[in-house]
Each structure stands twice: as structure tokens, then as C-alpha cells.
Amino acid sequence: MWKQWLVALVLVVVAAGAAVGYQNLGVEDAAKAGRERPASVVNTRLPEQDTVRDVVKSVGNLRAMNAVALTTEVSGRVIALNLRPGDRVSEGDVLLRLDDRQARADLQVIESQLADSRRQLDRAQRLRSNNSVSQAQVDALRTTVIVAEAQLDAARVRLENHRIEAPFDGVVGLSDIAVGAYVSAGTPVTTLDSTDRMELNFAIPERFLGQVGLGQPVTGRSPAFPEIRFTGQLAELGTRINELSRTLPVRALIDNPNGMLRPGQFMSATLTLREREALVIPEQAVMIRGDEQYVFVAEDGIARRISVTLGSRMPGRVEVAEGLTLEDAVIVTGQDRISSGDRIEVVDGENAIPDNRFSQSLET
């Protein structure tokens, strides 16, 4: 009996050992299968050599290069008016005339007096040659002529003050004056603005003072014309930093085609500090860990991690100052699921980045 029990015990031990060995073999096979992960599917892009612009954005107001409020210098009744708001006039055009009959009569009187004084001076100078008159009489007559000439100049000025001429080419503003109205000296008549080019006044932070220079390109946009970009150049720099805002006032000259822009209008300004050629990649390809910025590149079906130094940024794109070349296929999707050395499968090839320009926006 005891032999039968011994045989049964041996069989049980053998069966248990076989079961344990089979389980261990299955675990090893499963671990091996887990280590051999399938290749990760990724998309890549080639870096592109592109023009990068560093810009400062601000807001400002427009002002006409030449702007005056025309007023009358004498009192009188309006007899002629050439003021149609919005019309473009040329320098020297007569915009308003007052009744000048009295001024013309005064001018004729003084012209006659001057002519008589000159005749008397000429006669006295001829008589002086044979000592018929004294030198004192000649000098007195010469003084009379000089005074009459000055009075004539004054009379001509008074006559000219009865009309208002355009001091420069520009656009006429609104007016409340009508023909026949009596106006006093100093009465506002209208405004005149030259609007072929406009002054755009804005300010930039003082930290950009070392990068700002005359002639740098400026782009302006107006809410009234959102689809139009107005271009110009930086023309003047302020001499003092505002102590409250820590900004430097600057002035740009903006082209105003068809006279669309008006003085006093609000406008956003973009000042280009510098332009340069640089490598750019999609911003989504950049990974950040602590102070390190890096990307993954595809090399013969393997992902390789590369640290990069970034420069200017804009929505969707970023400049790579160091770390990449034009031949590095940068992984732009799926890089968050891979590590350096992992197998990858590129499904889209190496396409160039769309768009051909971008700028770094430095908000003020």
C-alpha cells in the first residue's frame, strides 16, 4: 500500500513542476513581446530658410503734415466764397474775399501821394545842383518819399488781408461762413490739411531704444479699413523718455493713397526693427523640459532627440537659432509619445513649411 502512495506523490510533484515551468515560460515570452514595441507613426517637416522680422507693435494717432485753421485778419462783408468741404485746393487759391472797396481807395490815395512826393524830390535834386534849394529841403523831401513808400506797403497788406488764400496744397474742412455775412477779425473760416502723407505718432518701450533708427519700415492698420495695410517709414525720434510710461515718442510718415486716412484717426502701428534670414520650423515640434528646449528628428526610421536654441516666435512658427540644419526632418506630430532611439514610421514625407515670411511681435 505504501508503495502506491509513494508513486502517487511522485506524480503530483512532477505535474506541479511542469505547471510552474510553463507559467514562467509564458511570462518571459510576454515580456519579450512587450519590449518589441511597434514603430510610432509620425509626421515630419523640413526646416526652411526664411526672412524673420523683429517688430514692435503699438497704437497711435494720425496727424496731417500741415494743418491750419484759417481765420480773417480784418472785419468785413463776405463777397466771394470758394469753400466746399472736402475739396482739394492748391497753394495760392483764393478761398474767401471780403468787401475791399475802401482798402482799394486808400491804396489809390497813397499811390498818388507817393507819386507827388517823388516829383517834388526830383525837382529839388535838380535845383540843388545850382544851389537854388538847401540840402535840408532835399533831405526832408527824401524822407517824405520813404514814408509814403512805407504807407503804400501797409495799404497793400491791408488790401491783401481782405482775402484768404490757401497757404499750401490740401483739403478744405467744414465752414459756417456764407456769402453776404459780416465777419469780424479773427473769425474762424475753415480748416486746411495736407493729407497726401500723414504723420503717425506713437510710442515704443525704452528697452528697444538701441534698435530703433530713422528710415525703418512702419506698417499701419486702421479699424476703418481693416483689409488695407498702409506703409511708411520712421521719420522722427523723440528726445525724451516719458517717465511715467517709460516709452519713447516717435513719428512715422504714412502714405495716404486716395486720401482715405484723416487727421485724428486711430491706427495700430507695427515698427520693423530688423530683418534677417533664419531657419524656421512649426512651433508644435518644440518640446520643453525644464530649461531645455528640444525637438525630435527622423533618421533612418529612428527618432533622435536634439536640443535647440530658439529665437523669434509667432503663432504657429518659431525661429531655430542653433541645433538644426536644412536637412533635418523634424517630427511635428507624435513626438510626445516617443523617446530618443524609438523606431518610427513617417507617413507624410518631408514637406516644406507653408507661408514665406513671419515676424516676432513685441507688444508694447
ABEGO torsion letter per residue (X at the ends): XAAAAAAAAAAAAAAAAAAAAAAAAAAAAAAAAAABBBBBBBBBBBBBBBBBBBBBBBBBBBBBABBBBBBBABBEBBABBBBBBGBBBBBGBBABBBBAAAAAAAAAAAAAAAAAAAAAAAAAAAAAAAGABBAAAAAAAAAAAAAAAAAAAAAAAAAAAABBBBABBBBBBBBABBBGBBBBBGBBABBBBBAABBBBBBBBBAAAAAABBBGBBBBBBBAABAABBBBBBBABBBABBBAAAGBBBBBBBBBBBGGABBBGBBBBBBBBABBBBBBBBBAAABBBBEABBBBBBBBGGBBBBBBBBBBBBBBGBBBBABGBBAABBBBABGAAABBBGBBBBBAAEBBBBBEABBBBBBBX
